[in-house]
Amino acid sequence: MTFSDINFLLIFILIYVPIYMLLPSKAKPWLLLLGSMGFYALNDIWVMPVLLVNIVIVFISGILEDHFFDRIELRKFITKFGIGLQICLMVISILFFKNHTFIGIGFFTIQFIGYYLDVYRNTIVPCRNPLTFANYIFFFPKVLQGPIVSFKDLEKDLTCPERVSLAKLEKGIRTFILGMSFKVILADRLYYLWNGVQTVGFQSISTPLAWLSMYSYSMQLYFDFQGYSLMAIGVAQMLGFSLPTNFKSPYLSQSVSEFYRRWHMTLGEWFKNHVYIPLGGSRNGTKKTILNLAAVWVLTGLWHGLTMNFMFWALTLLFFIVLEKTLLKKFFESKHIGAKIARHLYVLIVIPMTWMMFAIGNLEQMGIFFTRLFNLTSICEPLNVNSNDIFNYFKDYWMFIIGGIICCFPLMEEVLIKTRIYMTRFISFALFWLCVYMIMKNGNNPFMYINF
């Protein structure tokens, strides 16, 4: 079950939210935990014992670390050993389950590690309420794909749930509907373009279609992931919680560095706070900064998957980021209008190309795709290329492509979420029922990032 599943819409909106709103504050955490565990168990019940064991270990370890190790040297040794052992066990579990399940196990692991490191650094006081801690880990709006939230940011809402106002409920519904529209109307339709190209085979597509499919996949991934994030934020708002923004119009960026400050922002913050800054950040010269960036991007590649394409993807991004911060630093700091336009075009070429490394797991097929992209027929001779194939695809998908381009700008979010007039309410209402119709007619495609 996912957020764009008809069963979820019926159970959550018609049953769960009304009951949750009517319950007294003391009972809400129990219903929240019950709903969260039920939601996750419906997706993959077999991994539940592993998660529960990790919850118990991290919860108890945090309390022990805070209470019993008074001698400074003994505390340092035991906590460092405990942290190292716990993180190793978590990494082993994530490596195992990435090959045996299709859930967001990586998001659980990153929460465990982040919590444990925050306790060790005295950034937070260890949680002493097992119900509160279990709700933090299992909180179902963020459980499969994020946004990633620290315990400190959710502790108050989890400890003292607030009464949900009608204004916040409406905002949550609007946010949820916009996210569902991104997912169902745009991402799921663009999926068929990319899937059709894969089915035909990269060797048999023309260069124009290769470029069109590359940009189509780039938008599909964005609207799929941003759609989930908005739906998660909306669900949380309906229950009285606040989750952070996860995307900020990333395709409007002027550098690869800026793009990843706007894309999956909570994951970037996590790596910044728990890897990059503890290693020294940019404080110790250019060489050390590059090494710290390399550590972040190697771990990012491994976190996304164990196949070589993810490492190629991560190292390619590292290359461009280092280039921006060293040899091309003056160009990326220039305020000249021509430089700004050039930087936008640079991002709109480099980022979609790196997504192809992300999307195509087979290195041989990846090579074939790039030969098609640049029409290198001397390397890869065409088998059955139809030079007019782009027109057939564009005829079927032009509406979703143009709609995707428009929605890459923040206008839709500004209007549908923040503007409270009858017209925007009517648009939200119409979008909701259009999504329901499309789900009933075409089925429900799973979210792409659940695999991570």
Secondary structure in CASP SS format (residue, H / E / C, confidence):
PFRMAT SS
TARGET T0000
AUTHOR 0000-0000-0000
METHOD secondary structure of the structure
MODEL  1
M C 1.00
T C 1.00
F C 1.00
S C 1.00
D C 1.00
I H 1.00
N H 1.00
F H 1.00
L H 1.00
L H 1.00
I H 1.00
F H 1.00
I H 1.00
L H 1.00
I H 1.00
Y H 1.00
V H 1.00
P H 1.00
I H 1.00
Y H 1.00
M H 1.00
L H 1.00
L C 1.00
P C 1.00
S C 1.00
K C 1.00
A C 1.00
K H 1.00
P H 1.00
W H 1.00
L H 1.00
L H 1.00
L H 1.00
L H 1.00
G H 1.00
S H 1.00
M H 1.00
G H 1.00
F H 1.00
Y H 1.00
A H 1.00
L H 1.00
N H 1.00
D H 1.00
I H 1.00
W H 1.00
V H 1.00
M H 1.00
P H 1.00
V H 1.00
L H 1.00
L H 1.00
V H 1.00
N H 1.00
I H 1.00
V H 1.00
I H 1.00
V H 1.00
F H 1.00
I H 1.00
S H 1.00
G H 1.00
I H 1.00
L H 1.00
E H 1.00
D H 1.00
H H 1.00
F C 1.00
F C 1.00
D C 1.00
R C 1.00
I H 1.00
E H 1.00
L H 1.00
R H 1.00
K H 1.00
F H 1.00
I H 1.00
T H 1.00
K H 1.00
F H 1.00
G H 1.00
I H 1.00
G H 1.00
L H 1.00
Q H 1.00
I H 1.00
C H 1.00
L H 1.00
M H 1.00
V H 1.00
I H 1.00
S H 1.00
I H 1.00
L H 1.00
F H 1.00
F H 1.00
K H 1.00
N C 1.00
H C 1.00
T C 1.00
F C 1.00
I C 1.00
G C 1.00
I H 1.00
G H 1.00
F H 1.00
F H 1.00
T H 1.00
I H 1.00
Q H 1.00
F H 1.00
I H 1.00
G H 1.00
Y H 1.00
Y H 1.00
L H 1.00
D H 1.00
V H 1.00
Y H 1.00
R C 1.00
N C 1.00
T C 1.00
I C 1.00
V C 1.00
P C 1.00
C C 1.00
R C 1.00
N C 1.00
P H 1.00
L H 1.00
T H 1.00
F H 1.00
A H 1.00
N H 1.00
Y H 1.00
I H 1.00
F H 1.00
F C 1.00
F H 1.00
P H 1.00
K H 1.00
V C 1.00
L C 1.00
Q C 1.00
G C 1.00
P C 1.00
I C 1.00
V C 1.00
S C 1.00
F H 1.00
K H 1.00
D H 1.00
L H 1.00
E H 1.00
K H 1.00
D H 1.00
L H 1.00
T H 1.00
C C 1.00
P C 1.00
E C 1.00
R C 1.00
V C 1.00
S C 1.00
L H 1.00
A H 1.00
K H 1.00
L H 1.00
E H 1.00
K H 1.00
G H 1.00
I H 1.00
R H 1.00
T H 1.00
F H 1.00
I H 1.00
L H 1.00
G H 1.00
M H 1.00
S H 1.00
F H 1.00
K H 1.00
V H 1.00
I H 1.00
L H 1.00
A H 1.00
D H 1.00
R H 1.00
L H 1.00
Y H 1.00
Y H 1.00
L H 1.00
W H 1.00
N H 1.00
G H 1.00
V H 1.00
Q H 1.00
T H 1.00
V H 1.00
G C 1.00
F H 1.00
Q H 1.00
S H 1.00
I C 1.00
S C 1.00
T H 1.00
P H 1.00
L H 1.00
A H 1.00
W H 1.00
L H 1.00
S H 1.00
M H 1.00
Y H 1.00
S H 1.00
Y H 1.00
S H 1.00
M H 1.00
Q H 1.00
L H 1.00
Y H 1.00
F H 1.00
D H 1.00
F H 1.00
Q H 1.00
G H 1.00
Y H 1.00
S H 1.00
L H 1.00
M H 1.00
A H 1.00
I H 1.00
G H 1.00
V H 1.00
A H 1.00
Q H 1.00
M H 1.00
L C 1.00
G C 1.00
F C 1.00
S C 1.00
L C 1.00
P C 1.00
T C 1.00
N C 1.00
F C 1.00
K C 1.00
S C 1.00
P H 1.00
Y H 1.00
L H 1.00
S C 1.00
Q C 1.00
S C 1.00
V H 1.00
S H 1.00
E H 1.00
F H 1.00
Y H 1.00
R H 1.00
R H 1.00
W C 1.00
H C 1.00
M H 1.00
T H 1.00
L H 1.00
G H 1.00
E H 1.00
W H 1.00
F H 1.00
K H 1.00
N H 1.00
H H 1.00
V H 1.00
Y H 1.00
I C 1.00
P C 1.00
L C 1.00
G C 1.00
G C 1.00
S C 1.00
R C 1.00
N C 1.00
G C 1.00
T H 1.00
K H 1.00
K H 1.00
T H 1.00
I H 1.00
L H 1.00
N H 1.00
L H 1.00
A H 1.00
A H 1.00
V H 1.00
W H 1.00
V H 1.00
L H 1.00
T H 1.00
G H 1.00
L H 1.00
W H 1.00
H H 1.00
G C 1.00
L C 1.00
T C 1.00
M H 1.00
N H 1.00
F H 1.00
M H 1.00
F H 1.00
W H 1.00
A H 1.00
L H 1.00
T H 1.00
L H 1.00
L H 1.00
F H 1.00
F H 1.00
I H 1.00
V H 1.00
L H 1.00
E H 1.00
K H 1.00
T C 1.00
L C 1.00
L C 1.00
K H 1.00
K H 1.00
F H 1.00
F H 1.00
E H 1.00
S C 1.00
K C 1.00
H C 1.00
I H 1.00
G H 1.00
A H 1.00
K H 1.00
I H 1.00
A H 1.00
R H 1.00
H H 1.00
L H 1.00
Y H 1.00
V H 1.00
L H 1.00
I H 1.00
V H 1.00
I H 1.00
P H 1.00
M H 1.00
T H 1.00
W H 1.00
M H 1.00
M H 1.00
F H 1.00
A H 1.00
I C 1.00
G C 1.00
N C 1.00
L H 1.00
E H 1.00
Q H 1.00
M H 1.00
G H 1.00
I H 1.00
F H 1.00
F H 1.00
T H 1.00
R H 1.00
L H 1.00
F C 1.00
N C 1.00
L C 1.00
T C 1.00
S C 1.00
I C 1.00
C C 1.00
E C 1.00
P C 1.00
L C 1.00
N C 1.00
V C 1.00
N C 1.00
S C 1.00
N C 1.00
D H 1.00
I H 1.00
F H 1.00
N H 1.00
Y H 1.00
F H 1.00
K H 1.00
D H 1.00
Y H 1.00
W H 1.00
M H 1.00
F H 1.00
I H 1.00
I H 1.00
G H 1.00
G H 1.00
I H 1.00
I H 1.00
C H 1.00
C C 1.00
F C 1.00
P C 1.00
L H 1.00
M H 1.00
E H 1.00
E H 1.00
V H 1.00
L H 1.00
I H 1.00
K H 1.00
T C 1.00
R C 1.00
I C 1.00
Y H 1.00
M H 1.00
T H 1.00
R H 1.00
F H 1.00
I H 1.00
S H 1.00
F H 1.00
A H 1.00
L H 1.00
F H 1.00
W H 1.00
L H 1.00
C H 1.00
V H 1.00
Y H 1.00
M H 1.00
I H 1.00
M H 1.00
K H 1.00
N H 1.00
G C 1.00
N C 1.00
N C 1.00
P C 1.00
F C 1.00
M H 1.00
Y H 1.00
I H 1.00
N H 1.00
F C 1.00
END
